[in-house]
Amino acid sequence: MANRFKEPRPIVMGVAVRDGRMLVSRVLSSLTGEMYYRCIGGGIEFQERAEDALRREFYEETGLHIHVDGYLGLLENIFTFDERKVHELILYYQVSVPEDEYKPEYVHNEDGSLDIALWIPVEDVKNGRLKLYPGGPLKYL
């Protein structure tokens, strides 16, 4: 399978924590069947500010209008996913969900793809019971 990206891809992700739980996307590897979790976010478009991309990605994946509360840090992530080599530069931001938009789970289907986001226990991520990829946000929890 040919790689789609030939250079590092800028990504932005939000770390949302509430009552000892963090909001993440649930991901199932089509190759291995492994279930894991990922902070919500995605690619930054050319000439799009990272915070604007984060708001857009959160809305596209969950339907939520988040608050971006502050910059946390940068992670360089090089890995192989479903036989594809990937190189990401991830900007992490602390985000919050407005009280009137809080739900235990968000199922969103805006563009024909089903996105599921849910609040998982931070403690289960820290002790490895639930897998968070990449693991960079652990230092912010």
C-alpha positions in Angstrom: 0.0 0.0 0.0 1.5 3.4 -1.0 1.9 6.1 1.6 -0.4 9.0 1.3 1.9 11.4 3.1 5.6 11.8 2.2 6.4 14.3 4.9 5.4 14.9 8.5 1.7 15.8 8.8 0.6 18.5 11.3 -2.1 17.2 13.6 -3.9 18.9 16.5 -5.6 17.0 19.4 -7.6 18.0 22.4 -7.2 16.7 25.9 -10.6 16.9 27.6 -10.8 15.7 31.2 -13.8 15.8 33.4 -14.5 14.1 36.7 -11.5 11.7 36.3 -12.5 10.8 32.8 -11.1 11.8 29.4 -13.0 12.2 26.1 -11.5 10.0 23.3 -12.4 8.4 20.0 -12.7 4.6 20.0 -10.7 3.1 17.1 -10.7 -0.5 15.8 -7.7 -1.6 13.7 -9.0 -3.1 10.5 -5.8 -5.2 10.3 -5.4 -6.6 13.8 -8.9 -6.1 15.3 -7.2 -4.3 18.2 -9.4 -1.7 20.1 -7.7 1.4 21.3 -8.5 5.0 22.0 -7.2 8.3 20.6 -7.6 11.9 21.7 -10.0 13.8 19.4 -8.5 15.9 16.6 -7.1 15.6 13.2 -5.1 17.3 10.4 -4.4 21.0 10.2 -5.2 22.4 6.8 -2.8 24.8 5.0 -3.2 28.3 6.5 -5.6 27.0 9.2 -4.7 27.9 12.8 -4.3 24.9 15.1 -7.0 26.0 17.5 -9.4 26.5 14.6 -8.6 23.1 13.2 -9.2 21.6 16.7 -12.6 23.2 16.9 -13.5 22.0 13.4 -12.3 18.4 14.0 -14.1 18.2 17.3 -17.3 19.3 15.6 -16.9 17.0 12.7 -16.2 14.0 15.0 -18.6 14.6 17.8 -20.9 17.6 17.0 -19.5 19.4 20.0 -18.6 23.1 20.2 -15.5 23.0 22.5 -13.6 25.6 24.4 -9.8 25.6 23.7 -8.3 26.4 27.2 -4.6 26.3 26.4 -1.6 24.8 24.7 0.0 21.7 26.3 2.8 20.6 24.1 4.1 18.9 20.9 4.7 15.2 20.2 6.5 13.8 17.2 4.8 10.4 16.4 6.3 8.0 13.9 4.5 4.7 13.5 3.0 2.1 11.2 -0.8 1.7 11.1 -2.5 -1.0 9.0 0.8 -1.4 7.0 1.1 2.3 6.3 4.0 4.4 7.6 2.9 7.6 9.3 4.8 10.6 10.6 2.8 13.2 12.6 3.7 16.3 14.5 0.9 16.6 17.1 0.0 19.8 18.9 -1.9 19.1 22.1 -4.4 21.5 23.7 -6.4 21.4 26.9 -10.1 21.6 25.9 -13.4 21.7 27.8 -16.9 20.7 26.8 -19.7 23.2 27.6 -22.0 21.9 30.4 -25.1 22.0 28.2 -23.3 19.7 25.6 -22.0 17.1 28.0 -23.1 13.5 27.4 -21.5 10.2 28.4 -21.1 9.2 24.7 -21.3 10.9 21.3 -22.2 9.1 18.2 -21.8 11.3 15.1 -22.5 10.6 11.5 -22.0 13.8 9.5 -20.2 12.6 6.4 -21.3 9.0 6.2 -18.7 7.7 8.5 -19.6 6.7 12.1 -17.6 8.4 14.8 -17.9 7.3 18.4 -16.4 9.3 21.3 -16.8 8.5 24.9 -15.4 9.4 28.4 -13.1 6.8 29.7 -11.5 6.6 33.1 -8.1 8.4 33.2 -6.9 5.8 35.7 -7.6 3.0 33.2 -5.4 4.8 30.7 -2.6 5.4 33.2 -2.4 1.8 34.4 -2.6 0.4 30.8 -6.0 -1.3 31.1 -7.1 0.9 28.1 -4.7 1.7 25.3 -4.3 5.3 24.3 -2.3 6.0 21.1 -0.2 7.9 21.0 0.6 7.8 24.7 1.9 11.5 24.7 -1.2 12.9 26.5 -0.5 10.7 29.6 2.0 13.4 30.8 -0.8 16.0 30.8 -3.2 13.9 32.9 
